[in-house]
Amino acid sequence: MACVLALGAVGGGARTAQSRPQTSPGDFHALASQLTAARDSGGEESQANEEQALQILDRGALEQLNSAKPDLDALNARLATFVTHQPPVGEGYRVVRLGGEPATYALLADFGLGGPSAVRVYAGAPGSLALAARVDRYAQKNFFDDYMEIVPMAGPAPVFVTASGRTDDLQTGVFTAWSFTGGRVDVVWASDILQQSSYEAAADGFRLTYCGEVDADDLRVCHAMRRDRYVWQDGAWKRAESTAVAMTAPRP
């Protein structure tokens, strides 16, 4: 599976996001509430509403990223004011820096535990960054867009991992690695649905721990845990190591 989005496919939206005046969080809140309500009720979800909400976030992000001295802490503090739920369980909006030069950034948008999630990638010359690619259920038809986390990979290339799911007592997760190059974002690896999964981003790569042998009669029972270490090397995502992990005591 692959998500391929060229600059031309989103360039118009990027120019619009930069040219319009900044929109207040209040305008965003109404759209975000509609998105979560539609999914909670099982109703029809609106691509137009989701894109409009994401364009509001684009404008706020690009305004700061294209300033003379981009400040991610200040930007993410500003994005925190767009949160609609209190407490903000499962909802959040933040920007991370990806690898590579010139700087490339990704915005993660989680509309809440009951709403969709998406990633926006911003690239370009310093001071002229624009929306360059997107990751969402409309760009990638098989994309699992429930609550998501983003993990930028350290290194010379703009590579990141998304972790979706992991909200139930089995800690089931789906992990996907993405590479942004040549003005597009591609899936370079995707896991199965993994139970009892956790992850860690380290200097030597992305470490994924999971149940490698689930009991067929009781999904809560794991017979063997494994830990895989992945790296981005020579322009490819590679599993560099796979080892057995000692079992921990089962939960009561």
N, C-alpha and C positions, 0 to 999 in steps of 0.2 A: 504494500500500500504506500502511496506517496502523495504528498501535498506539494504541488508545484504552482507557484504564483509569481508571475513576472512583474517587474516594476510597472509596466504599462497597464496591467490589470487593476492596479490600485492607485496609480499616479494621480488621477483626477480627484479621488477622495482625499489624498494627502494635500493637494493644493488647496482644496476647500477647507480642510481642517486648519491650515495655517492662515488663511485669509480672513476667516470669520472671526468676530470678536469672541472673547472668552464667554462661555455660558455658565450661569450660576449653578451650584449644586442642586438647587431646588428643581430646575428643569430636568436634571439627570435623575433625581429621585423618582419622579413620576414615571419615567420610562423603565427604570429598574424595577419598580414595584409591579408594573404591568408584566414584565418578563417573568418574575418569580411567581406571580399569581397564576399566570397561564400554565406554567409547568406544574405547580402544586395542584391545580384543579384538573389537570389532564386535558386542558383545552388546546386550541390551535396556537402555536407559537409564531410570533411575527419576526421574520428576518429583518424587516424594515425598522422595527423598534429596536432590535438588538444593534443593528448597524448605526442607528442614530445615537444610541447611548454610547457606543464605542467611539464614535466620532467626537463626542463631547470630551471623552477622556483623551483622545488624540490631541485635541486643541490644547488642553491643559498641559499635557506632557511635552508637546513640541515647543510650546512657549518657553518653558524652562530649559529644555535641552538645547535650544538654539540661542540661548542667551550667551553673553560674553564668558561667563563662568558657570557652566551647568552645575547644579547642586542637587544630587539625588536625594539627600536627606530632606531638603526643603521641598522638593517635588513630591516625595512620598508623604510628607506631612500634609501637603495641599490635597493630595489624592485621598487621604484618610477622611477629609471632610465630605467626600461623596458617599460615604457609607450610609445606607438607609436603615439598617437593622441595629437595634440596641438591646442586648449586646450584639456585636457584629459576628455572630456565629456563622462561619462558612462564607462570609463576605469580606472582600478586600480588593484593593487596587494598588499596585506598586510597579515600579520600573526597576529593572536590573541592567547592569552593563554586561554585554557579552564580550567574548574575546575578539581579537583582531584590531587592526588599525586601518583607517580612522575608526573611531569609536562607533559601535553598533549597540542599540539598546532594545530591550523587549519589555513590553507592558503586559502584566498578567492581570486579567479582570475576572474575579469570581463574584457573581451576582448573588451568592448565598447558597446554602445547602440545597434549597429547592429551585435554584435557577441555573442558567448556563454559565459556562466559562469560556474564555478566549484569550489568545495571545496576539499582540500587535508588535511587529518588528519595525524599528525606525533606523534608517541608514542614510548616508550621504556625507557630503563634505561638512566639516565643522561649521556651525551656524546655518546650515541649509539642510538639516535632517528632515526627512519626510517619511510618511508611511510607505514601507517597501514591500511588506508581505504580511499575511495574517493566517492564524490558525484558529479555526472554528468549525462548527458542524456543517456550515454551508459551503466552506471552501474544501473541507475534507469530509466526505459523506459518511465515512465509517468512524469519525472521530468521537470519542467518548467524552462529552463536554460537561459532565457533572463536576463537582468541586475538584479543583486542580491546584497543584503546586508546581513551581518552576525552579529548576536547578541549572544555573549557568556553569559551563565547564571552563575551567581555567586553561589558557593556552592561546596560541596565535590565531585560532579560527573561531568564528561566531557559532558555537555549538551549544545546545541546551537540551535538558531532559524535562519532560512533563510527567508528573505523577498524578493519576486520576483515581478516584475512588477512595479506598482505605478509610471509610467512615463507619464500617460495621465492626462487630466484635471479632471477626476473623481477620481484620486488617487486609481485606482483599484490595489489591492495587493493580493498575495497568500502567506500564512505564513505556515512554516513547522518546527516542532521541531524534533531534532535529538538527539539520545543518543549514545555515543561511549562506549562500554563495551565489555569485552571478546575478544578484537581484531576485532570488527566489529561495523559498524554504522547502526542504525535502525531508521526508521521513527516512532516516538511515537505519533505524532498528525499532522494533516494537516487541514487547513481552507478551506472553499470555496473561490471563488473569491469575495473579499470584496471591496465594493465601499466606497469612502471617508474615507479610512483607514489610520491610523497612529499608531505608537507603541512607547513604552518606556520601557527600561529595568531598573528596580529599585531593591532595596534591598529586597523588598517583592515579587518579581516575575516579570513576563512579562505582561505588560498591553497593550491591543489591543483595540483601539477605531475604530468604523466602523458604517456604516449605517445599521441598523437592519431592516428597512422597506423602501424599494425603491419604488417609484411611478412607477406603471406598464406602464403608458403612457409617462412618461418623466424621464429617468434615472438620470437626473441631480437633480431631486427633491427627498429629503429624508424626510420621515415622522417621523422617530424615530432613534436617535443615541444610541448606546450602548457601554459600556466599559467592557471588560472581563479581569480578572486577572488570570493568569496561574502560577502554581508553579510545581517544580519537587519535589515530596514528596514520601517517601517510595518506591523508585524505579519506580515511575510512574508519567506521566504528568497529572496534574489535573487542572480543572477550579475551582478556589477557590472562585471566586466572579463574578457576572454579574449584572451591574447596568445601569439604564437609564442615559443618558447624555443630558444636556440642548442643544437645537438646536441653532446653530449660524446663523447669517444672510446669505442668499444665496449670492453667488458671482455675481457681475454685469454681 
